[in-house]
Amino acid sequence: MTIGITLTVEQQRLQAELRLYGKEIIPNGRQSCMQLLARRILKQIILRNPVETARSRAAWVNALAEMGAVPPADWQGDVAEQAAIQEGTAHGSATEIQTAEQTEITATNRVDYIPFLEYGTGQTAAFQMVQQSLRQAGITKHS
């Protein structure tokens, strides 16, 4: 199972919302805004990740790196394992699709236990790293 975030904004909807504030979107503004938002959310997810080996954090860090951003300082933690980091790195990715009408950015973590961290199990509480990071960014509607 995979955990990921997908942020999508349509030019027409964004422009309509900006008009409410008497503003126009600058060229490339939508793309820059979405990239900044995705990077901020990923950095928060990385900081909230509880696993000591850094495997699941490494997947998010790889997605962040594919977006051209630098991870938070000390993201590896105190007891990170190099083999775990290498494995995690291979399980994280990011994609960005730009059209004239829409920007879509997706970051994915395919580490096998990431759903258990996010949603919990019968024995452990959910950490909700992704959900909390989205809420902190002001995104309340997500799937």
RAZIDA-V47029 format. One record per backbone hydrogen bond with DSSP energy under -1.0 kcal/mol. CO is the residue of the C=O (numbers start at 1). NH is the residue of the N-H. If there is no record, write none. Layout:
CO | NH
CO | NH
//
This chain:
3 | 109
5 | 107
7 | 105
9 | 103
10 | 14
11 | 15
12 | 16
13 | 17
14 | 18
15 | 19
18 | 21
18 | 23
19 | 22
26 | 29
28 | 32
29 | 33
30 | 34
31 | 35
32 | 36
33 | 37
34 | 38
35 | 39
36 | 40
37 | 41
38 | 42
39 | 43
40 | 44
41 | 45
42 | 46
43 | 47
44 | 48
53 | 81
54 | 58
55 | 59
56 | 60
57 | 61
58 | 62
59 | 63
60 | 64
61 | 65
62 | 66
64 | 69
65 | 68
72 | 75
74 | 77
81 | 85
82 | 86
83 | 87
84 | 88
85 | 89
86 | 90
88 | 91
89 | 92
91 | 110
93 | 108
95 | 106
97 | 104
101 | 11
102 | 99
103 | 9
104 | 97
105 | 7
106 | 95
107 | 5
108 | 93
109 | 3
111 | 114
113 | 117
114 | 118
115 | 119
116 | 120
117 | 127
118 | 128
124 | 121
128 | 132
129 | 133
130 | 134
131 | 135
132 | 136
133 | 137
134 | 139
135 | 138
//
